[in-house]
Amino acid sequence: MIKVKLSSTSRKVCLEELIYVELLRTTDMLSRGIVRVLKEDELSATQYNVLRILRGAPDGLACGEIANRMITRDPDVTRLLDRLEKRTLIERGRDPRDRRTVTAKITREGLKLLARLDEPIVQVHRKQLGHLGDDRLRELAELLLKARKAPLDRS
């Protein structure tokens, strides 16, 4: 246990709780840099995430599969896709093999937007994390993967 000072009182917290809070703080701090870049193109982080997912699936994906692959859960993927479609960054249609399934596919305009954002996003990441060096970054990536593979409540 680690003793942590909270205002005028202190209490002992377990190392896992401390790491959890530090991960949240770090995520918030790192997200701000990306949000600044995306804001210039009036794109949210979740919209950007969907576009990146669809860039990796040139034949398109069912809406449910997009939701499964997202970094953060969004309870209303349909509305998120509506906004992207309105901007002609994606297109949706029925799957010819199963008409009940709606698939989304990135458009040429969506690909152009991502291509334009690629370098500024990489620069933000390098500015934020590059000082750690390749070895530490690989180690951090491995630790984070292991943490996610732990038996967690997935609800």
C-alpha positions in Angstrom: 0.0 0.0 0.0 1.1 3.5 -0.7 0.1 6.5 1.4 -1.5 9.2 -0.6 -2.3 12.7 0.6 -5.8 13.7 -0.2 -6.5 17.3 0.8 -6.1 17.5 4.6 -6.4 13.7 5.1 -4.4 10.8 3.8 -5.2 7.2 3.2 -3.4 4.2 2.0 -4.2 3.1 -1.6 -3.1 0.0 -3.3 -0.6 0.2 -6.1 -3.2 -0.9 -8.6 -5.5 2.0 -7.7 -2.6 4.4 -8.1 -1.7 3.0 -11.5 -5.4 3.2 -12.6 -5.6 6.9 -11.6 -2.3 7.7 -13.3 -3.5 5.9 -16.5 -6.6 8.0 -16.5 -4.6 11.2 -16.0 -2.2 10.2 -18.8 -5.0 9.3 -21.2 -6.6 12.6 -20.6 -3.4 14.5 -21.1 -2.4 12.6 -24.3 -6.0 12.9 -25.7 -5.8 16.7 -25.5 -3.1 16.9 -28.1 -5.0 14.8 -30.6 -8.2 16.7 -29.9 -6.5 19.9 -30.8 -5.4 18.5 -34.2 -8.8 17.0 -34.9 -10.7 20.1 -33.9 -9.2 22.0 -37.0 -11.2 19.5 -39.2 -14.3 19.5 -36.9 -13.7 15.9 -36.1 -14.2 14.2 -32.7 -11.8 11.5 -31.4 -14.5 8.9 -31.8 -15.2 9.9 -35.4 -11.5 9.8 -36.1 -11.4 6.3 -34.6 -14.2 5.1 -36.8 -12.5 6.5 -39.9 -9.2 4.7 -39.0 -11.1 1.5 -38.4 -12.8 1.8 -41.8 -9.5 2.7 -43.6 -8.3 -0.7 -42.4 -11.3 -2.5 -43.9 -11.6 -1.3 -47.5 -14.6 -3.5 -48.2 -16.4 -1.9 -45.3 -17.7 -3.3 -42.0 -21.0 -4.0 -40.3 -22.0 -1.3 -37.8 -21.8 -3.8 -34.9 -18.2 -4.8 -35.9 -17.2 -1.1 -36.0 -18.6 -0.7 -32.4 -16.6 -3.8 -31.3 -13.4 -2.4 -32.7 -13.7 1.1 -31.3 -11.2 2.3 -28.6 -13.9 3.7 -26.4 -17.5 2.5 -26.3 -20.1 4.7 -28.0 -23.7 3.7 -27.2 -25.0 5.4 -30.4 -22.8 4.3 -33.2 -25.6 4.9 -35.7 -25.7 8.6 -34.9 -21.9 8.7 -35.1 -22.1 7.2 -38.5 -24.9 9.5 -39.5 -22.6 12.5 -38.9 -19.7 11.0 -40.8 -22.0 10.1 -43.7 -23.5 13.6 -43.8 -20.0 14.9 -44.3 -19.4 12.3 -47.1 -16.6 10.8 -45.1 -18.3 7.4 -45.1 -21.1 5.7 -47.1 -23.5 3.1 -45.8 -25.4 0.4 -47.6 -27.0 -3.0 -47.2 -24.8 -6.1 -47.4 -25.8 -7.9 -50.6 -25.3 -11.3 -48.9 -27.5 -10.3 -45.9 -29.8 -7.5 -46.5 -30.4 -7.1 -42.8 -26.9 -6.0 -42.2 -25.8 -2.4 -42.8 -22.2 -1.9 -43.7 -20.2 1.3 -43.6 -17.3 2.0 -45.9 -14.8 4.9 -45.9 -15.1 7.2 -49.0 -12.3 8.8 -51.0 -12.9 12.0 -49.1 -12.6 10.2 -45.8 -9.3 8.7 -47.0 -8.0 12.1 -48.1 -8.9 13.6 -44.7 -7.0 10.7 -42.9 -4.0 11.1 -45.1 -3.9 14.8 -44.3 -4.2 14.1 -40.6 -1.6 11.2 -40.5 1.5 13.4 -40.2 0.2 15.9 -37.6 -1.1 13.0 -35.5 2.3 11.3 -35.7 4.0 14.5 -34.7 1.7 14.9 -31.6 2.5 11.3 -30.6 6.2 11.8 -31.0 6.2 15.0 -29.1 4.2 13.4 -26.2 6.0 10.1 -26.0 9.1 10.1 -28.0 11.3 11.1 -25.1 10.7 7.6 -23.6 12.7 6.0 -26.4 11.9 2.9 -28.4 12.8 0.3 -25.8 10.7 1.9 -23.1 7.8 2.4 -25.5 7.9 -1.3 -26.5 7.9 -2.3 -22.9 5.0 0.1 -22.1 3.1 -1.3 -25.0 3.7 -4.9 -23.8 2.6 -4.0 -20.2 -0.6 -2.3 -21.4 -1.5 -5.3 -23.6 -0.9 -7.6 -20.6 -3.1 -5.4 -18.4 -5.9 -5.6 -20.9 -5.7 -9.4 -21.1 -6.2 -9.7 -17.4 -9.6 -11.2 -16.3 -11.7 -8.1 -16.1 -15.3 -7.3 -15.8 -16.2 -6.6 -19.5 -19.6 -5.1 -18.8 
